[in-house]
């Protein structure tokens, strides 16, 4: 009997109601008869064996073509969102969903032949049982990014729970499980009759087709020289005798590639060239990205190899600074570096980074990025300017066919784009508008791709199926938050912890810490995540908003809006039972939950405050606002009763400003009309601001988005973006900076006035209750309050009479000064007010602990941090790479690492008894727990190293 017929018979035992199939049900018999009459092997002449088509990850399938537009043949529901690319071989389609379940479909009928789960046993028949460690591993097997690969008679893929699986393609039977000491984000790279993969911990494996281990190589041991447990902070502290830095960054979160016997691995901001010598690897070279916008090891966001094996690396170092570097390995094992013209991005340039590997045809480089207008573009070697081929923002690598490119969009559409740049493009809209974040596979005129709505879509010239109507409910929490801190009162629900901006919690974690989960995200980040309702919310600088389970890190939903440009703003989570809907109806009559997420998303062309259903990400309302969020205005609105209140500036903005005080770096660029234009991201060191920068406060109705009141403080000065809001004891407090140079403002013809103001307002009406020009934030810092007192600091001196900076404590009743601290180098981000400590940080300098009564500096420490955004938890200050500094024990560093981030801009937050850390530069998020939670004592992948065969 033909294998195709046998597969169909196997699938006939599965319920057809699980499929959205293109073939009408009354024709199933005809299709079956057709299959019987067709000789074996003629249904699918073309295969697609691995991620991005080949071992080089070139994405170049130039011999393939489609005749579009194509229609829907089928949409097959899998068990979770899909972040991986399918494989096609021998008339079968293979896919792995986010929960790590492998699915095999018959290419002719698109019925399920078999599915195999990725637990310790075959999850199609048994689950993890009651063992806490196995249950934790099963929960952590989510967000799986390792696309399946066909290696002979076997299917290979890895999981985020740290297991690599080899299945028999005939029936899905597990042939081998390789237990690794870290999650696996890489797809298997198939070359030389072997499969290669790497863990996030940068352990590289070579395995035979049946999963037999050929060799391993460990970047952390061989290059960094660390021999402890790379996932334990106490081992790093012992190794370093201090904190970890970018020099200790080791993570391999992006796909490796192969050219001949040479394997190229992006690890820890470096590019490793290994030669497979059969019985083991030989390290040929470790390639370094040249110093550019910094010298630290950058993060790799994508790796592809050209026709001659040259490595194209999309990298990021800091604050949108990056480009596509080309590293060429010479015969003498030295590495030569150049870069692709037109790929450079920086904080002072208008373009955005790419977060996926490029695709390559000849010397032409095709690149996707989450940027409106330049979502898909081509870079030619003889041009400094990219050619825009498609406007659709994307974080998935493009697939190159003979005449077209296939691009998956954040808009939930699959786009077919002419490579000539001329002629019509066409697109296919998925059922629910969820993003497509992995590349497609193309075989015999069909396109196969997964979507974050949980459906595997198949498009073909004969496709006439209806879109699925059943939402698979993937936004529902599957693993509720647990533990003694699960209650909402323990949420870190806004950027500074609460609406007083104390930036502190009484929750403490017992050290040593252990990793509960680790996940990857595609974006950059400059503030802090927030938590509420059992979810953690993240807003990337490029415009993505997504929610994950706090318990497991599993992605629940992702939304994206175009036009966002380096918006360093955080969301706020809010739940108000009994509140009215935007239509004024009872909450029970609304399709929305009673949970809200508000996030300001700013762009040079337009800015919007968006109110979302926090449970689903659905948009409830949006309103415009003005101004740049820049470095200083990380915070979202504060919420008072049924008002969302937000502060910003106004004015004109460009990537580069027109005067030296208006730029971050480089030379000013005069405006064509001679007017004043502020840089979108400008320096902290502001002696003055443009005349049209008006300091504004907005208040919108939380249900409808209608403007309730607005205040303009421009009568006092120009500015408004270097500001902060806090709520304390029923009052709204506002502080903003106008620049420290009164004499320069006078020379520019501006009226005399204070260098800044601090005011108290009635949050219901915006009426000013008191206002002072004596003390105010001085850029790079918000206002915080507790126990009837307010605290302001900043990057700058208060005025031009001296260079000293201070922290000021004010009486919240009238704004009078309670104390002025001793001089500090600076006091950036926020003055943290804990139960026992008041703490501030100087950018690139000391951290200070102040006497609450007098402002005297009680102690200070300096571990060499840069611009770190610290938070406080009990006696601990939390720094970059999950550092913990114990203020109650002589400012001792008690935990550090692992170094998952190549930058030091962000610390961690503690919410609901867990530590959450999001890397600024490296695209990783981590959850750690302390000793008193009911969890296994090790990370979910920390099992005895073993190969298992059933």
PyMOL commands that set and color helices and strands:
alter all, ss='L'
color gray80, all
select helices_A, chain A and resi 3-11+16-18+25-37+132-140+219-224+233-240+246-248+488-490+587-589+660-662+742-747+880-882+887-889
alter helices_A, ss='H'
color red, helices_A
select strands_A, chain A and resi 19-21+71-77+87-89+92-96+102-106+112-116+149-151+154-158+163-168+174-179+189-191+194-198+203-207+213-218+257-259+262-267+270-276+281-288+299-305+311-318+321-329+335-339+359-361+364-368+376-379+387-390+399-400+404-408+413-418+426-429+441-443+446-450+455-460+504-505+514-520+530-532+535-539+544-549+555-560+572-575+595-602+607-613+619-624+638-640+643-648+653-654+678-679+696-701+707-712+723-728+731-737+756-761+768-772+784-786+789-792+808-811+817-820+828-833+838-841+847-850+857-861+871-873+876-878+884-886+892-895+909-911+914-918+924-929+947-948
alter strands_A, ss='S'
color yellow, strands_A
deselect
rebuild
show_as cartoon
